[in-house]
């Protein structure tokens, strides 16, 4: 079985060079992003922008299956770390529904807005307004929108329950919902242990996980990016599942059914070795 690359002075220096290169590439692209009009063109350019991030971080992407061509399309999946935000645009195009807190991140929030990300305030008092914005956007764009129904990241040991309020606008609508299972692996396709996942790959608030190992410490998004560069990257395997029929279901039934679909497939795949 593959192992996480150890941190030493050589891997740290190499990661420092990659991290510096990443920021140089970001700032070189900022004039382009400023000039791009919001809409389909800027969403398309996100693929280019995120491709540089994946290359400098050493992250590879494997896609199993295809998204349907029907629109409007909402794609839902489990959420382990920040890297789904880079891998999905590169693999599929499209944009995201993200938590409001991300909007205030330096550089990241502004770039995300430009790339068509919808920021949702998850406080109950703002739920109706936020979901109305999501509904309007999903109905009008020609590209897929990605949503993380767990509402946060996990330690990779399981899939959290999906928040049913996020599916209010899906009830009795023409929105096609397609589930995916996102699995992290070593670069050679070997599975990553739950302990290594929590320690090296998952990064956010691991002390509050419902089950599985806890990370020894929490990292910021940029510290996590640097850490992945130190350990040499990893592989993201995305398994696309067929859109289920949602006819006659309310939001709670939709959330429960989709969570079970994604969780079952994730738990089936996460400990398997898949070379291709």
ABEGO torsion letter per residue (X at the ends): XBBBBBBBAAAAAAAAAAAAAAAAAAAAAAAAAAABBBEAAAAAAAAAAAAAAAAAAGBBBBBBEBBBABOBBBBBBBBABAAAAAAAAAAAEEBBBBBAAAAABBGAAAAAAAAGBBBBBABAAAAAAAAAAAAAAAAABABBBBBBAAGBBBAGABBBBBBAAAAAAABGBABBBBBBBBBBBBAAGBBBBAAAAAAAABABGAAABABEBBBABBBBAAAAAAAAAAAGEBBBBBBBBBBBBABGBBAAAAAAAAAAAAAAAAAAAAABBBAX
